[in-house]
Amino acid sequence: MTAPLPPYLAIAAALRTEIESGALAKGDRLPSANELANRFETTNATAYKAVKVLQAEGLVVSVRGWATFVA
């Protein structure tokens, strides 16, 4: 039996699936950390950590003071 993913990795996986399926296209704005936290019923910090995972993978880029976009 496998252990469940930590919440931030589960959020990152869900967003990755949306990007790979085309539901979120290149240039689309990602929901804010607050919006993601509400959607996934978690904290802003956990949602932010999920976005950082996607940044490290090169799937999204953040424009400081503006938003995060699909790369």
VMD Tcl script that builds the backbone (N, CA, C; Angstrom):
set m [mol new atoms 213]
animate dup $m
set s [atomselect $m all]
$s set {name element resname resid chain x y z} {
  {N N MET 1 A 0.851 -1.183 0.000}
  {CA C MET 1 A 0.000 0.000 0.000}
  {C C MET 1 A 0.894 1.242 0.000}
  {N N THR 2 A 0.530 2.221 -0.806}
  {CA C THR 2 A 1.312 3.448 -0.864}
  {C C THR 2 A 0.686 4.507 0.028}
  {N N ALA 3 A 1.553 5.319 0.585}
  {CA C ALA 3 A 1.084 6.411 1.447}
  {C C ALA 3 A 0.511 7.523 0.570}
  {N N PRO 4 A -0.490 8.248 1.063}
  {CA C PRO 4 A -1.027 9.370 0.283}
  {C C PRO 4 A 0.027 10.468 0.136}
  {N N LEU 5 A -0.104 11.223 -0.939}
  {CA C LEU 5 A 0.814 12.336 -1.176}
  {C C LEU 5 A 0.608 13.423 -0.135}
  {N N PRO 6 A 1.690 14.129 0.228}
  {CA C PRO 6 A 1.505 15.319 1.058}
  {C C PRO 6 A 0.591 16.297 0.306}
  {N N PRO 7 A -0.173 17.098 1.021}
  {CA C PRO 7 A -1.133 17.995 0.358}
  {C C PRO 7 A -0.524 18.880 -0.729}
  {N N TYR 8 A 0.664 19.426 -0.501}
  {CA C TYR 8 A 1.238 20.315 -1.515}
  {C C TYR 8 A 1.565 19.557 -2.795}
  {N N LEU 9 A 1.974 18.296 -2.680}
  {CA C LEU 9 A 2.260 17.500 -3.874}
  {C C LEU 9 A 0.973 17.083 -4.580}
  {N N ALA 10 A -0.081 16.853 -3.825}
  {CA C ALA 10 A -1.374 16.525 -4.431}
  {C C ALA 10 A -1.909 17.718 -5.223}
  {N N ILE 11 A -1.762 18.917 -4.676}
  {CA C ILE 11 A -2.191 20.132 -5.385}
  {C C ILE 11 A -1.350 20.319 -6.639}
  {N N ALA 12 A -0.037 20.164 -6.510}
  {CA C ALA 12 A 0.853 20.298 -7.667}
  {C C ALA 12 A 0.472 19.285 -8.743}
  {N N ALA 13 A 0.161 18.061 -8.346}
  {CA C ALA 13 A -0.225 17.029 -9.309}
  {C C ALA 13 A -1.522 17.401 -10.025}
  {N N ALA 14 A -2.485 17.931 -9.290}
  {CA C ALA 14 A -3.756 18.333 -9.894}
  {C C ALA 14 A -3.544 19.460 -10.900}
  {N N LEU 15 A -2.725 20.433 -10.539}
  {CA C LEU 15 A -2.452 21.546 -11.451}
  {C C LEU 15 A -1.642 21.074 -12.653}
  {N N ARG 16 A -0.691 20.167 -12.433}
  {CA C ARG 16 A 0.112 19.607 -13.520}
  {C C ARG 16 A -0.805 18.907 -14.528}
  {N N THR 17 A -1.768 18.160 -14.025}
  {CA C THR 17 A -2.725 17.475 -14.896}
  {C C THR 17 A -3.522 18.484 -15.716}
  {N N GLU 18 A -3.939 19.581 -15.088}
  {CA C GLU 18 A -4.682 20.623 -15.809}
  {C C GLU 18 A -3.825 21.254 -16.899}
  {N N ILE 19 A -2.547 21.451 -16.617}
  {CA C ILE 19 A -1.634 22.032 -17.604}
  {C C ILE 19 A -1.418 21.049 -18.750}
  {N N GLU 20 A -1.134 19.792 -18.417}
  {CA C GLU 20 A -0.851 18.789 -19.443}
  {C C GLU 20 A -2.074 18.474 -20.302}
  {N N SER 21 A -3.268 18.595 -19.741}
  {CA C SER 21 A -4.493 18.307 -20.496}
  {C C SER 21 A -4.930 19.487 -21.360}
  {N N GLY 22 A -4.348 20.657 -21.099}
  {CA C GLY 22 A -4.729 21.844 -21.846}
  {C C GLY 22 A -5.815 22.663 -21.173}
  {N N ALA 23 A -6.306 22.191 -20.030}
  {CA C ALA 23 A -7.307 22.970 -19.295}
  {C C ALA 23 A -6.719 24.310 -18.860}
  {N N LEU 24 A -5.427 24.304 -18.566}
  {CA C LEU 24 A -4.661 25.536 -18.342}
  {C C LEU 24 A -3.629 25.603 -19.459}
  {N N ALA 25 A -3.751 26.588 -20.327}
  {CA C ALA 25 A -2.877 26.706 -21.490}
  {C C ALA 25 A -1.729 27.671 -21.218}
  {N N LYS 26 A -0.719 27.610 -22.087}
  {CA C LYS 26 A 0.417 28.513 -21.975}
  {C C LYS 26 A -0.085 29.953 -21.918}
  {N N GLY 27 A 0.414 30.689 -20.923}
  {CA C GLY 27 A 0.025 32.079 -20.755}
  {C C GLY 27 A -1.156 32.286 -19.828}
  {N N ASP 28 A -1.875 31.212 -19.521}
  {CA C ASP 28 A -3.001 31.332 -18.589}
  {C C ASP 28 A -2.496 31.663 -17.191}
  {N N ARG 29 A -3.274 32.446 -16.492}
  {CA C ARG 29 A -2.950 32.816 -15.109}
  {C C ARG 29 A -3.396 31.703 -14.180}
  {N N LEU 30 A -2.503 31.293 -13.293}
  {CA C LEU 30 A -2.871 30.325 -12.259}
  {C C LEU 30 A -3.719 31.025 -11.211}
  {N N PRO 31 A -4.611 30.300 -10.561}
  {CA C PRO 31 A -5.334 30.899 -9.440}
  {C C PRO 31 A -4.337 31.343 -8.365}
  {N N SER 32 A -4.706 32.333 -7.582}
  {CA C SER 32 A -3.840 32.804 -6.499}
  {C C SER 32 A -3.714 31.721 -5.433}
  {N N ALA 33 A -2.724 31.877 -4.559}
  {CA C ALA 33 A -2.550 30.928 -3.454}
  {C C ALA 33 A -3.816 30.874 -2.606}
  {N N ASN 34 A -4.443 32.014 -2.401}
  {CA C ASN 34 A -5.686 32.054 -1.625}
  {C C ASN 34 A -6.803 31.273 -2.322}
  {N N GLU 35 A -6.919 31.450 -3.632}
  {CA C GLU 35 A -7.934 30.719 -4.396}
  {C C GLU 35 A -7.663 29.215 -4.371}
  {N N LEU 36 A -6.385 28.848 -4.514}
  {CA C LEU 36 A -6.029 27.427 -4.463}
  {C C LEU 36 A -6.288 26.846 -3.075}
  {N N ALA 37 A -5.962 27.612 -2.048}
  {CA C ALA 37 A -6.193 27.151 -0.675}
  {C C ALA 37 A -7.678 26.884 -0.442}
  {N N ASN 38 A -8.526 27.766 -0.938}
  {CA C ASN 38 A -9.976 27.563 -0.804}
  {C C ASN 38 A -10.439 26.348 -1.597}
  {N N ARG 39 A -9.947 26.225 -2.812}
  {CA C ARG 39 A -10.342 25.114 -3.684}
  {C C ARG 39 A -9.952 23.758 -3.100}
  {N N PHE 40 A -8.743 23.679 -2.539}
  {CA C PHE 40 A -8.235 22.405 -2.025}
  {C C PHE 40 A -8.377 22.277 -0.508}
  {N N GLU 41 A -9.057 23.247 0.088}
  {CA C GLU 41 A -9.318 23.232 1.535}
  {C C GLU 41 A -8.038 23.037 2.345}
  {N N THR 42 A -7.102 23.942 2.119}
  {CA C THR 42 A -5.817 23.899 2.810}
  {C C THR 42 A -5.389 25.322 3.135}
  {N N THR 43 A -4.147 25.485 3.538}
  {CA C THR 43 A -3.639 26.813 3.879}
  {C C THR 43 A -2.992 27.473 2.667}
  {N N ASN 44 A -2.847 28.788 2.740}
  {CA C ASN 44 A -2.151 29.517 1.682}
  {C C ASN 44 A -0.713 29.033 1.544}
  {N N ALA 45 A -0.069 28.731 2.668}
  {CA C ALA 45 A 1.326 28.277 2.635}
  {C C ALA 45 A 1.460 26.965 1.869}
  {N N THR 46 A 0.518 26.062 2.064}
  {CA C THR 46 A 0.555 24.785 1.350}
  {C C THR 46 A 0.328 25.003 -0.140}
  {N N ALA 47 A -0.614 25.856 -0.489}
  {CA C ALA 47 A -0.884 26.164 -1.892}
  {C C ALA 47 A 0.332 26.819 -2.533}
  {N N TYR 48 A 0.967 27.734 -1.821}
  {CA C TYR 48 A 2.159 28.410 -2.325}
  {C C TYR 48 A 3.277 27.397 -2.571}
  {N N LYS 49 A 3.433 26.449 -1.653}
  {CA C LYS 49 A 4.463 25.421 -1.793}
  {C C LYS 49 A 4.208 24.577 -3.044}
  {N N ALA 50 A 2.959 24.299 -3.342}
  {CA C ALA 50 A 2.604 23.543 -4.546}
  {C C ALA 50 A 3.012 24.307 -5.802}
  {N N VAL 51 A 2.771 25.602 -5.813}
  {CA C VAL 51 A 3.143 26.428 -6.962}
  {C C VAL 51 A 4.661 26.449 -7.121}
  {N N LYS 52 A 5.391 26.479 -6.011}
  {CA C LYS 52 A 6.856 26.461 -6.073}
  {C C LYS 52 A 7.360 25.163 -6.716}
  {N N VAL 53 A 6.676 24.050 -6.460}
  {CA C VAL 53 A 7.041 22.775 -7.090}
  {C C VAL 53 A 6.907 22.901 -8.608}
  {N N LEU 54 A 5.807 23.478 -9.063}
  {CA C LEU 54 A 5.588 23.645 -10.501}
  {C C LEU 54 A 6.594 24.613 -11.114}
  {N N GLN 55 A 6.995 25.634 -10.348}
  {CA C GLN 55 A 8.032 26.552 -10.823}
  {C C GLN 55 A 9.342 25.802 -11.018}
  {N N ALA 56 A 9.700 24.970 -10.059}
  {CA C ALA 56 A 10.946 24.204 -10.137}
  {C C ALA 56 A 10.938 23.259 -11.339}
  {N N GLU 57 A 9.767 22.791 -11.723}
  {CA C GLU 57 A 9.628 21.902 -12.878}
  {C C GLU 57 A 9.573 22.675 -14.194}
  {N N GLY 58 A 9.509 24.005 -14.123}
  {CA C GLY 58 A 9.450 24.825 -15.322}
  {C C GLY 58 A 8.076 24.893 -15.966}
  {N N LEU 59 A 7.046 24.472 -15.249}
  {CA C LEU 59 A 5.695 24.488 -15.806}
  {C C LEU 59 A 5.007 25.836 -15.657}
  {N N VAL 60 A 5.427 26.620 -14.669}
  {CA C VAL 60 A 4.838 27.938 -14.445}
  {C C VAL 60 A 5.945 28.949 -14.160}
  {N N VAL 61 A 5.639 30.196 -14.394}
  {CA C VAL 61 A 6.555 31.287 -14.062}
  {C C VAL 61 A 5.789 32.330 -13.264}
  {N N SER 62 A 6.452 32.897 -12.290}
  {CA C SER 62 A 5.837 33.938 -11.469}
  {C C SER 62 A 6.409 35.288 -11.838}
  {N N VAL 63 A 5.538 36.257 -11.931}
  {CA C VAL 63 A 5.941 37.640 -12.137}
  {C C VAL 63 A 5.681 38.329 -10.808}
  {N N ARG 64 A 6.749 38.681 -10.133}
  {CA C ARG 64 A 6.641 39.226 -8.780}
  {C C ARG 64 A 5.681 40.415 -8.740}
  {N N GLY 65 A 4.794 40.373 -7.776}
  {CA C GLY 65 A 3.834 41.453 -7.608}
  {C C GLY 65 A 2.687 41.407 -8.601}
  {N N TRP 66 A 2.653 40.394 -9.438}
  {CA C TRP 66 A 1.614 40.321 -10.447}
  {C C TRP 66 A 0.833 39.020 -10.330}
  {N N ALA 67 A 1.397 37.917 -10.871}
  {CA C ALA 67 A 0.685 36.637 -10.874}
  {C C ALA 67 A 1.631 35.530 -11.303}
  {N N THR 68 A 1.110 34.325 -11.330}
  {CA C THR 68 A 1.840 33.164 -11.828}
  {C C THR 68 A 1.125 32.674 -13.075}
  {N N PHE 69 A 1.914 32.358 -14.103}
  {CA C PHE 69 A 1.373 31.979 -15.405}
  {C C PHE 69 A 1.930 30.638 -15.853}
  {N N VAL 70 A 1.164 29.940 -16.680}
  {CA C VAL 70 A 1.632 28.691 -17.271}
  {C C VAL 70 A 2.736 29.036 -18.259}
  {N N ALA 71 A 3.846 28.322 -18.160}
  {CA C ALA 71 A 5.007 28.588 -19.030}
  {C C ALA 71 A 4.816 27.956 -20.399}
}
mol reanalyze $m
mol bondsrecalc $m
mol representation Tube
mol addrep $m
